Amino acid sequence: MKHSFLSLLTVLTLFSCKNGEEVKGIQTPVEQEERKVEETRFPMEVSRMFEAHGGFKKWNSMRQLSYTLPKKNNNETHIIDLKSRKSVINASNYTIGFDGNEVWMNKEGQFPINKARFYHNLYFYFYAMPFILGDKGIKYEKTADLEFEGVKYPGYKISYDSNIGDSPDDNYFVYYDSETYLMKWLGYTVTYGGEGPSNEIHYINYSDWNKVNNLLLPATLQWYSSENNLPKEPTSKQKFNLVSISKEKPDNKLFEKPIDALVGKK
């Protein structure tokens, strides 16, 4: 009887698929195992933070992200391939791109070429929080709560394997609301271009969110000055306009290095 039921279920499932009907809520054992493995890569609190922002599975299904950074004299449009991490930044007087191997700038570009490699994905990393913290090669370590204006925010220290990125010695500290699990603060160190790891922590406050394609992404980043490695007072801020995120693969030609382009060195 058991075998007959399983056979009938298989036939019904195949029939539904052939008729173009979506069978919702049913996952194959392989899909269930893959999802279980993916979820267990993260500490429980980090997984809950992802869920509060729309879910890591949802984020991971996206392929293209774009936004515009309003600047005082020169707005920038950023386009990122979320799978390959190729990117391009278009401004009125420069174009900076990453073709998967080299960071380049157009020959006529008016941007310090020695800073292009550091800059090309700087805002992307800050903007893609907290989901960027789901990248492979990341190590998670519970850290002390961050207290600001009488409120305590639990958090995790994020570090990287030695072969990840241009600055594997960088550390991030992500803090979230203990009730909503929404991300609240990011602490980070900067080692790129330095002589070694840095212990100086910079802070960004995350409190202004925008729902895009059912993902909760930052509308504004608010930097803070720091004292004794703790946030003190608000300083500069950066807004993100015309945000779009989709499953559509971007045209690879966007990121191709022109023949006469300048190359940003590490």
ZISUL-V430287 format. One record per residue. RES is the residue in one letter. PHI is phi in radians with two decimals (* if undefined). NEAR is the number of other C-alpha atoms within 12 Angstrom. D_FIRST is the distance of its C-alpha to the first C-alpha in Angstrom with 1 decimal. Layout:
RES & PHI & NEAR & D_FIRST
RES & PHI & NEAR & D_FIRST
This chain:
M & * & 7 & 0.0
K & -1.07 & 8 & 3.8
H & -1.17 & 9 & 5.5
S & -1.11 & 10 & 5.1
F & -1.12 & 11 & 6.3
L & -1.14 & 12 & 8.8
S & -1.14 & 13 & 9.9
L & -1.10 & 14 & 10.6
L & -1.08 & 15 & 12.4
T & -1.13 & 15 & 14.4
V & -1.10 & 14 & 15.5
L & -1.09 & 16 & 16.6
T & -1.13 & 21 & 18.4
L & -1.11 & 16 & 20.2
F & -1.10 & 15 & 21.1
S & -1.09 & 15 & 22.6
C & -1.13 & 14 & 24.6
K & -1.15 & 12 & 25.9
N & -1.57 & 11 & 27.2
G & 1.35 & 10 & 29.1
E & -1.58 & 12 & 27.2
E & -1.47 & 14 & 27.2
V & -1.63 & 16 & 24.0
K & -1.54 & 10 & 25.6
G & 1.39 & 8 & 24.8
I & -1.96 & 12 & 22.1
Q & -2.12 & 15 & 23.3
T & -1.22 & 14 & 22.1
P & -0.96 & 10 & 22.1
V & -1.16 & 11 & 25.4
E & -1.10 & 13 & 26.9
Q & -1.10 & 14 & 26.0
E & -1.19 & 13 & 27.6
E & -1.08 & 15 & 30.6
R & -1.16 & 18 & 31.2
K & -1.09 & 16 & 30.9
V & -1.10 & 12 & 33.5
E & -1.09 & 21 & 35.7
E & -1.20 & 22 & 35.8
T & -1.36 & 16 & 36.5
R & -1.19 & 22 & 39.6
F & -1.92 & 30 & 41.4
P & -1.03 & 23 & 42.4
M & -0.97 & 18 & 40.7
E & -1.16 & 30 & 43.8
V & -1.19 & 40 & 44.3
S & -1.06 & 30 & 40.7
R & -1.18 & 26 & 41.5
M & -1.16 & 34 & 44.7
F & -1.01 & 35 & 43.0
E & -1.09 & 26 & 40.6
A & -1.10 & 29 & 43.7
H & -1.78 & 33 & 45.1
G & 2.06 & 26 & 42.0
G & 1.75 & 27 & 39.8
F & -1.17 & 32 & 40.3
K & -1.08 & 21 & 37.3
K & -1.09 & 22 & 39.1
W & -1.01 & 33 & 42.4
N & -1.20 & 27 & 40.9
S & -1.47 & 22 & 39.7
M & -1.46 & 28 & 43.3
R & -2.09 & 25 & 45.5
Q & -2.32 & 31 & 49.0
L & -2.26 & 38 & 51.2
S & -2.52 & 33 & 54.7
Y & -2.83 & 31 & 57.3
T & -2.02 & 29 & 61.0
L & -1.75 & 29 & 63.3
P & -1.28 & 20 & 66.3
K & -2.00 & 17 & 69.3
K & -1.04 & 10 & 72.9
N & -2.12 & 10 & 74.3
N & -2.81 & 18 & 71.4
N & -1.17 & 23 & 67.8
E & -2.13 & 29 & 65.1
T & -1.93 & 31 & 61.8
H & -1.90 & 39 & 59.2
I & -2.24 & 39 & 56.2
I & -2.27 & 44 & 53.6
D & -1.47 & 34 & 50.7
L & -1.22 & 30 & 48.3
K & -1.56 & 22 & 46.6
S & -1.53 & 19 & 49.6
R & 1.15 & 32 & 52.0
K & -1.14 & 35 & 54.5
S & -2.68 & 44 & 56.8
V & -2.55 & 43 & 60.0
I & -2.07 & 40 & 62.5
N & -1.92 & 29 & 64.8
A & -2.28 & 26 & 68.0
S & -1.16 & 18 & 71.2
N & -2.18 & 19 & 73.0
Y & -2.93 & 27 & 70.4
T & -2.30 & 39 & 67.0
I & -2.06 & 47 & 65.1
G & -2.34 & 43 & 62.0
F & -2.28 & 39 & 59.6
D & -1.63 & 30 & 58.2
G & 1.75 & 25 & 55.9
N & -2.29 & 21 & 58.7
E & -2.12 & 28 & 62.0
V & -1.64 & 36 & 63.2
W & -2.25 & 41 & 65.8
M & -2.41 & 40 & 68.3
N & -1.03 & 32 & 70.0
K & -0.98 & 21 & 73.6
E & -1.56 & 19 & 75.3
G & -1.06 & 23 & 73.1
Q & -1.86 & 20 & 75.0
F & -2.55 & 27 & 72.8
P & -1.07 & 24 & 73.6
I & -1.09 & 27 & 71.8
N & -1.26 & 21 & 71.8
K & -1.90 & 23 & 69.6
A & -1.13 & 32 & 67.2
R & -1.17 & 34 & 64.6
F & -1.21 & 30 & 64.5
Y & -1.45 & 32 & 64.4
H & -1.03 & 39 & 61.9
N & -2.14 & 31 & 58.8
L & -1.06 & 23 & 60.5
Y & -1.23 & 31 & 59.6
F & -1.04 & 34 & 56.1
Y & -1.08 & 26 & 55.3
F & -1.21 & 34 & 56.7
Y & -1.27 & 39 & 55.1
A & -1.38 & 39 & 51.6
M & -1.18 & 40 & 51.4
P & -1.51 & 43 & 49.1
F & -1.11 & 38 & 46.7
I & -1.07 & 28 & 48.9
L & -1.38 & 36 & 48.3
G & -1.70 & 31 & 44.8
D & -1.05 & 28 & 46.2
K & -1.29 & 19 & 45.3
G & 1.56 & 19 & 48.0
I & -1.74 & 27 & 48.6
K & -2.00 & 27 & 49.0
Y & -1.95 & 28 & 48.6
E & -2.47 & 21 & 50.7
K & -1.02 & 22 & 51.1
T & -2.19 & 19 & 54.6
A & -1.12 & 15 & 56.9
D & -1.04 & 24 & 56.8
L & -1.69 & 30 & 59.2
E & -1.85 & 20 & 61.4
F & -2.48 & 21 & 63.1
E & 0.89 & 11 & 65.1
G & 1.44 & 8 & 63.7
V & -1.95 & 15 & 60.0
K & -1.74 & 18 & 57.9
Y & -2.10 & 28 & 55.3
P & -1.20 & 31 & 52.9
G & -2.83 & 34 & 52.4
Y & -2.29 & 35 & 51.5
K & -1.55 & 30 & 53.7
I & -1.98 & 34 & 52.5
S & -2.26 & 31 & 53.8
Y & -2.20 & 24 & 53.1
D & -1.10 & 19 & 52.6
S & -1.13 & 14 & 55.8
N & -1.79 & 13 & 54.7
I & -1.78 & 16 & 53.7
G & 1.23 & 25 & 56.2
D & -1.38 & 26 & 60.0
S & -2.31 & 28 & 60.3
P & -1.14 & 24 & 57.8
D & -1.46 & 28 & 60.1
D & -1.11 & 32 & 59.6
N & -2.15 & 31 & 57.9
Y & -2.09 & 40 & 56.3
F & -2.25 & 39 & 55.9
V & -1.82 & 44 & 53.4
Y & -2.19 & 40 & 53.7
Y & -2.34 & 37 & 51.5
D & -1.24 & 28 & 51.7
S & -1.20 & 21 & 50.0
E & -1.74 & 16 & 48.6
T & -1.63 & 18 & 47.6
Y & 1.16 & 26 & 47.1
L & -1.25 & 37 & 49.1
M & -1.11 & 44 & 51.3
K & -2.10 & 38 & 54.9
W & -2.39 & 41 & 57.0
L & -2.24 & 40 & 57.2
G & -1.83 & 39 & 59.6
Y & -2.64 & 36 & 60.4
T & -1.91 & 28 & 62.8
V & -2.16 & 25 & 64.4
T & -2.04 & 22 & 65.2
Y & -1.03 & 25 & 65.5
G & 1.43 & 20 & 69.0
G & -1.63 & 16 & 69.9
E & -1.61 & 10 & 70.9
G & 2.99 & 15 & 67.9
P & -1.01 & 19 & 65.4
S & -1.93 & 21 & 66.6
N & -1.82 & 18 & 66.2
E & -1.42 & 22 & 67.4
I & -1.77 & 30 & 64.6
H & -1.77 & 32 & 64.8
Y & -2.28 & 37 & 62.9
I & -2.18 & 39 & 61.2
N & -1.68 & 43 & 60.1
Y & -2.01 & 35 & 57.0
S & -2.47 & 23 & 57.1
D & -2.02 & 23 & 57.2
W & -2.01 & 28 & 53.9
N & -2.38 & 24 & 52.8
K & -1.48 & 17 & 49.3
V & -2.24 & 25 & 48.7
N & 0.91 & 21 & 45.4
N & 1.16 & 21 & 43.8
L & -1.98 & 32 & 45.3
L & -1.60 & 32 & 48.1
L & -2.11 & 39 & 50.9
P & -1.11 & 37 & 54.6
A & -1.63 & 30 & 57.1
T & -2.52 & 26 & 60.0
L & -1.90 & 34 & 60.7
Q & -2.01 & 30 & 63.4
W & -1.34 & 27 & 65.1
Y & -2.21 & 27 & 66.8
S & -1.23 & 22 & 69.7
S & -2.26 & 22 & 69.0
E & -2.45 & 13 & 71.1
N & 0.97 & 12 & 70.2
N & 1.07 & 20 & 66.9
L & -2.28 & 25 & 65.9
P & -1.13 & 27 & 65.9
K & -2.11 & 20 & 69.2
E & -2.38 & 19 & 70.1
P & -1.16 & 18 & 68.7
T & -2.13 & 17 & 70.3
S & -1.51 & 16 & 69.1
K & -2.42 & 26 & 66.1
Q & -2.36 & 28 & 64.2
K & -1.61 & 29 & 62.4
F & -2.17 & 33 & 59.6
N & -2.00 & 24 & 59.8
L & 0.86 & 20 & 57.9
V & -1.36 & 30 & 54.7
S & -2.47 & 26 & 51.9
I & -2.42 & 31 & 48.6
S & -2.65 & 24 & 46.1
K & -1.54 & 18 & 43.4
E & -1.35 & 18 & 46.0
K & -1.27 & 23 & 47.3
P & -1.23 & 25 & 51.1
D & -1.16 & 17 & 53.4
N & -1.12 & 23 & 54.3
K & -1.14 & 16 & 57.8
L & -1.04 & 24 & 58.5
F & -1.80 & 33 & 58.6
E & -1.17 & 25 & 60.5
K & -1.36 & 28 & 63.8
P & -1.07 & 22 & 66.8
I & -1.00 & 11 & 69.0
D & -1.72 & 13 & 71.9
A & -1.21 & 24 & 70.0
L & -1.49 & 29 & 71.0
V & -1.98 & 29 & 68.6
G & -1.46 & 27 & 68.0
K & -1.48 & 21 & 68.2
K & -1.23 & 20 & 66.4
